[in-house]
Amino acid sequence: MKYALVTGGSRGIGRAVCLRLAEMGYPVAINYASNREAAEETRQQAEAKGVKAELLPFDVASPEEVEQSLTEWYAAHPHDTIAVLVNNAGIRQDSVMIFMQDKQWSDVINTNLNGFFYVTRKVLKGMLTERFGRIINMVSLSGLKGLPGQTNYSATKAAIIGATKALAQEVGARKITVNAVAPGFIATDMTKDLDEKSLKSMIPAGRFGTPEEVAALVGFLASEQAAYINGEVVSINGGLYT
Ligand code: NAP
């Protein structure tokens, strides 16, 4: 079977992506860091769509955990492949730079950027062998325009945009596409401390986006129809920034 692996699939955008890919018929491997209850809810909702869904907990920021979990996954699935990888796990720890602590910088770099590297490197081998793959990286408006108070977060998302474009050229000949999705403000746990009422006046659409709207775009990029889109960054932000 051709699986989809979604990092940070327990909640928010990642959960909606798991469900969209499940609707498209993909069995899903749902990665998460610690929130087993939420991940289990995603699993049940995905299975209700008629596909196999399994939990795959590991910390994307830990090269040892990524290596061990994915090695075990491949060993337990000798006839299956991971055809779709959605690098979605991410955190923010905002602070203006003058007050930013070393840990705020390194935690965000380790999870958002290094996590993308550890997971993608591991999954790529199977895709190269199969000569098929879809890699979709969840970046952000913050990585395109920069947002004050988010130098750490903006740096990770901008770095992944560069890596997306480089990797797309490395693997394109093997029918593997690598694209990035750049959401603006999406209503999830990550943005629940933000004041939507005051921020929405800046957004031409007049509201935050939904995880399902982002998932629909990810689903398209994962589909056969998107085979000729490679190395792109697609914004989804209600017209806030282009
Ligand atoms: P969220 O609701 O806070 O969910 C974060 C997800 O990432 C959870 O599933 C969490 O797992 C997982 N995660 C965090 N650290 C992890 C780690 N070290 N290893 C494995 N999983 C980890 O976030 P979201 O809003 O859905 O954001 C998803 C992605 O979209 C992120 O990359 C974010 O930067 C990006 N994004 C979001 C927005 C927005 O407005 N929401 C805008 C632009 C970009 P647990 O449940 O176990 O904690």
Boltz pocket constraint, residues with backbone or C-beta under 6 A from the ligand:
constraints:
  - pocket:
      binder: B
      contacts: [[A, 7], [A, 8], [A, 9], [A, 10], [A, 11], [A, 12], [A, 13], [A, 14], [A, 31], [A, 32], [A, 33], [A, 34], [A, 35], [A, 36], [A, 38], [A, 58], [A, 59], [A, 60], [A, 61], [A, 87], [A, 88], [A, 89], [A, 90], [A, 91], [A, 111], [A, 115], [A, 138], [A, 139], [A, 140], [A, 141], [A, 182], [A, 183], [A, 184], [A, 185], [A, 186], [A, 187], [A, 188], [A, 189], [A, 190], [A, 191]]
      max_distance: 6.0
